[in-house]
Amino acid sequence: MKKLLIITISLILLAGCGALQRYFRSGEVGWALKKAIRDNHKQEVVLKDLTHFNWDEFYVFNPYTSTDEVCKQLGLSSEECKNTIKAESTDDGIMLLVFRNQGKVVHTEMHFRWHGDFTPAPDKPFTPGSAVFLVVAEGKGADGGAWMRLRPKSFEK
């Protein structure tokens, strides 16, 4: 009986492996967004209040954006790119977030869109002043819960 239970649990975990992997790959900003949006039901998110590092530019990259495209947009050399951008989105549910300070990348993470969906990603970066997002429920996720989109409140010029 114990072996059957272990086998059953293992199969359930393997079946959901992709979703679990995406969920646990989310970084500190993604978890802070999840807490603000899903746990605390915030209607507006000020990104600088959710970060614990200094930054002056915030880039969002859509799912499936190649590392080459990311580095081109960030203006990184091949060497800088290889040493800085270590992950690439290969999944609809994940997007890359990049933070820079004075032209240097200070934080990158793969972001689980269920924690707050930034798509479609803008072509230009946000600043701490413009990275203010309205939380808008749009449709349902795979589990039936509301899909939460993050829409820029405004965009500084």
C-alpha positions in Angstrom: 0.0 0.0 0.0 2.8 2.4 0.9 4.5 1.7 -2.5 1.3 2.4 -4.3 0.9 5.7 -2.6 4.5 6.7 -3.4 4.1 5.7 -7.0 0.8 7.6 -7.3 2.3 10.8 -5.8 5.4 10.5 -8.0 3.2 10.2 -11.1 1.1 13.2 -10.1 4.3 15.3 -9.5 5.8 14.2 -12.9 2.6 15.0 -14.7 2.7 18.6 -13.4 6.4 18.9 -13.6 6.5 21.6 -16.2 4.1 23.8 -14.3 5.9 23.1 -11.0 9.3 23.9 -12.6 7.9 27.2 -14.0 6.4 28.1 -10.6 9.6 27.5 -8.6 11.8 29.2 -11.2 10.2 32.6 -10.5 12.6 35.0 -8.8 12.3 37.4 -5.8 10.5 40.1 -7.9 8.0 37.5 -9.2 7.3 36.2 -5.7 6.9 39.8 -4.4 4.4 40.5 -7.3 2.6 37.3 -6.5 2.3 38.3 -2.8 1.0 41.8 -3.7 -1.4 40.7 -6.4 -2.6 37.2 -5.5 -2.3 37.2 -1.7 -2.9 40.9 -0.8 -5.2 41.7 -3.8 -3.5 45.0 -4.6 -5.0 46.9 -7.5 -1.9 48.9 -8.2 1.8 47.8 -7.9 4.7 50.1 -7.6 7.6 48.0 -8.7 10.4 50.0 -6.8 8.6 49.1 -3.6 9.0 45.4 -4.3 12.7 45.4 -5.1 15.6 45.3 -2.7 18.3 46.6 -5.0 18.9 49.9 -6.8 17.8 50.2 -10.4 17.0 52.9 -12.9 15.8 50.8 -15.9 13.4 47.8 -15.9 13.0 45.7 -19.1 10.4 43.1 -19.8 10.9 40.5 -22.5 8.0 38.5 -23.9 8.0 34.7 -23.8 10.3 33.1 -26.4 12.5 36.2 -26.8 15.9 34.9 -27.7 19.0 35.8 -25.8 20.4 37.5 -28.9 17.4 39.7 -29.1 17.6 40.5 -25.4 21.3 41.4 -25.6 20.7 43.5 -28.7 18.0 45.5 -27.0 20.2 46.0 -23.9 23.2 46.9 -26.0 25.4 44.2 -24.5 28.5 42.9 -26.2 28.7 39.1 -26.9 31.0 38.7 -23.8 28.7 40.8 -21.6 25.7 38.9 -22.9 27.2 35.5 -22.2 28.1 36.5 -18.6 24.9 38.4 -17.8 21.9 36.8 -19.5 21.9 33.2 -18.3 18.4 32.1 -19.1 16.0 32.3 -22.0 12.2 31.9 -22.0 11.2 28.8 -23.9 7.7 28.6 -22.5 4.4 30.6 -22.8 4.2 31.0 -19.0 7.6 32.6 -18.5 9.1 35.9 -19.4 12.5 37.5 -18.7 12.8 40.6 -16.4 16.0 42.6 -16.4 16.9 45.5 -14.1 19.8 47.9 -14.8 21.5 50.6 -12.8 23.7 53.1 -14.5 23.9 50.9 -17.6 24.9 47.7 -15.7 22.6 44.8 -15.3 22.0 44.3 -11.6 19.2 41.7 -11.6 17.7 39.2 -14.0 15.0 36.6 -13.4 12.6 34.4 -15.2 9.1 35.5 -14.3 6.1 33.2 -14.0 3.3 35.1 -15.7 0.7 33.7 -13.3 2.3 36.0 -10.7 1.4 39.0 -12.8 1.4 39.2 -16.6 3.3 42.1 -18.3 2.5 41.0 -21.9 2.7 42.5 -24.3 6.2 43.8 -23.3 6.9 47.4 -24.3 9.8 48.3 -26.6 11.4 50.6 -24.1 12.4 50.2 -20.4 10.5 51.5 -17.4 12.0 53.8 -14.8 11.3 53.6 -11.1 8.8 56.4 -11.7 7.0 54.8 -14.6 7.1 51.2 -13.3 3.6 51.6 -11.7 1.1 49.0 -12.9 -2.6 48.7 -12.6 -3.7 45.1 -11.9 -6.5 44.1 -14.3 -8.2 40.7 -14.2 -8.6 39.5 -17.8 -10.0 36.0 -18.3 -9.2 32.9 -16.5 -6.0 30.8 -16.0 -5.7 27.1 -16.5 -6.8 26.5 -13.0 -9.9 28.7 -13.4 -8.5 31.5 -11.3 -8.4 35.1 -12.6 -5.6 36.0 -15.0 -3.9 39.1 -13.7 -2.5 41.5 -16.2 -0.2 44.3 -15.2 -0.9 47.5 -17.3 1.3 50.5 -17.0 -0.5 53.3 -15.2 1.5 55.8 -17.2 4.8 55.9 -19.1 7.4 58.7 -18.5 8.9 60.2 -21.6 
